[in-house]
């Protein structure tokens, strides 16, 4: 599936993220995905700190992950995403690549809903803030 990525970042695999088989533990990939979304929000001009100040709380409500090729010590993660809205949900399509080999390591779809002042919202504030990135 060709994707039009709107954000990209890179980071190193750290040795303490590996399991007994010498590859990145499957749960660590959730951290990679979240780190990328947080970096995206900050660089798009609406950090999680700013969201909290305005009474907004984005909450993950679903994650689908397809693990493709494991990452290991010494690898650099090339993390990319694009985002769309489906009703009140922000759907992040995220791909993690091994920068050195170019291989797709993981493909994920992460669904996020937004609470505003403790109440589920339709996400209009975030949609407005991220309008140039939504597909």
Long-range contacts (C-beta under 8 A, 24 or more apart in sequence): 3-80, 3-82, 3-93, 3-95, 4-82, 4-135, 5-80, 5-81, 5-82, 5-95, 6-40, 6-81, 6-82, 6-83, 6-133, 6-135, 7-36, 7-39, 7-40, 7-43, 7-44, 7-80, 7-81, 7-82, 7-133, 8-78, 8-79, 8-80, 8-81, 9-36, 9-39, 9-40, 9-79, 10-76, 10-77, 10-78, 10-79, 10-99, 11-35, 11-76, 11-77, 11-79, 12-75, 12-76, 12-77, 13-71, 13-72, 13-73, 13-74, 13-75, 13-76, 13-77, 15-73, 18-72, 18-73, 22-72, 22-73, 23-70, 23-71, 23-72, 24-70, 24-71, 24-72, 26-67, 29-65, 29-67, 29-96, 29-106, 29-108, 30-63, 32-77, 32-79, 32-96, 32-106, 33-63, 33-79, 33-92, 33-94, 33-96, 33-108, 33-110, 34-60, 35-79, 36-79, 36-80, 36-81, 36-94, 37-81, 37-92, 37-94, 37-110, 37-112, 40-81, 40-83, 40-133, 44-129, 44-130, 44-133, 45-129, 46-126, 46-129, 46-130, 51-126, 54-125, 55-116, 55-117, 55-118, 56-114, 56-115, 56-116, 56-121, 56-125, 56-126, 57-114, 57-115, 57-116, 58-90, 58-112, 58-113, 58-114, 58-115, 58-126, 59-112, 59-113, 59-114, 59-115, 60-110, 60-111, 60-112, 61-89, 61-111, 61-112, 61-113, 62-109, 62-110, 62-111, 63-108, 63-109, 63-110, 63-111, 64-108, 64-109, 64-110, 65-106, 65-107, 65-108, 66-106, 66-107, 66-108, 67-105, 67-106, 68-103, 68-104, 68-105, 68-106, 68-107, 69-98, 69-101, 69-103, 69-104, 69-105, 70-105, 71-96, 71-98, 71-105, 75-99, 75-100, 76-100, 77-105, 82-133, 82-135, 83-130, 83-133, 83-134, 83-135, 84-134, 84-135, 85-123, 85-127, 85-134, 86-111, 87-122, 88-113, 88-114, 88-120, 88-121, 88-122, 88-123, 89-113, 89-123, 90-114, 90-123, 90-126, 90-127, 90-130
